[in-house]
Amino acid sequence: MVAMVELNVHFTEDALHDQDEELAQLEKMYKSEELTNATSEIVVRRAKRNIERTKLAIEMGRAELANVKTVKYPQQRQSLAHQIETTKNALESLKAART
C-alpha cells in the first residue's frame, strides 16, 4: 500500500520534471522561430497549465502518502493483526473443546 502511493508520487514528480523541460524547450523554440503569437501563446499556456496541475497532483500525492503511512496502513495492519489473534483464539477454543 505504501509502496504503491510512493511510486505514484515518483511518477508524478517525474512528469513534472518532464513538463518543465518541455516548457523550457517550447519557450526557446518559439523565441527563435517566427511563428504566430497566437500559436505560441496557446502552446506555452497549455504547458504552464499542465505544470500547475501536476504540481497540485504532487501535493495531493504527498498528502495521501503521509496519510497512508501514518493512518491507513497502521489501521489496516492493526485490523489484520486483530483478525489473526481472534482466529488463533477460536482455534485454541476448538482444540480445547475436542479434548
Secondary structure in CASP SS format (residue, H / E / C, confidence):
PFRMAT SS
TARGET T0000
AUTHOR 0000-0000-0000
METHOD secondary structure of the structure
MODEL  1
M C 1.00
V H 1.00
A H 1.00
M H 1.00
V H 1.00
E H 1.00
L H 1.00
N H 1.00
V H 1.00
H H 1.00
F H 1.00
T H 1.00
E H 1.00
D H 1.00
A H 1.00
L H 1.00
H H 1.00
D H 1.00
Q H 1.00
D H 1.00
E H 1.00
E H 1.00
L H 1.00
A H 1.00
Q H 1.00
L H 1.00
E H 1.00
K H 1.00
M H 1.00
Y H 1.00
K H 1.00
S H 1.00
E C 1.00
E C 1.00
L C 1.00
T C 1.00
N H 1.00
A H 1.00
T H 1.00
S H 1.00
E H 1.00
I H 1.00
V H 1.00
V H 1.00
R H 1.00
R H 1.00
A H 1.00
K H 1.00
R H 1.00
N H 1.00
I H 1.00
E H 1.00
R H 1.00
T H 1.00
K H 1.00
L H 1.00
A H 1.00
I H 1.00
E H 1.00
M H 1.00
G H 1.00
R H 1.00
A H 1.00
E H 1.00
L H 1.00
A H 1.00
N H 1.00
V H 1.00
K H 1.00
T H 1.00
V H 1.00
K H 1.00
Y H 1.00
P H 1.00
Q H 1.00
Q H 1.00
R H 1.00
Q H 1.00
S H 1.00
L H 1.00
A H 1.00
H H 1.00
Q H 1.00
I H 1.00
E H 1.00
T H 1.00
T H 1.00
K H 1.00
N H 1.00
A H 1.00
L H 1.00
E H 1.00
S H 1.00
L H 1.00
K H 1.00
A H 1.00
A H 1.00
R H 1.00
T C 1.00
END
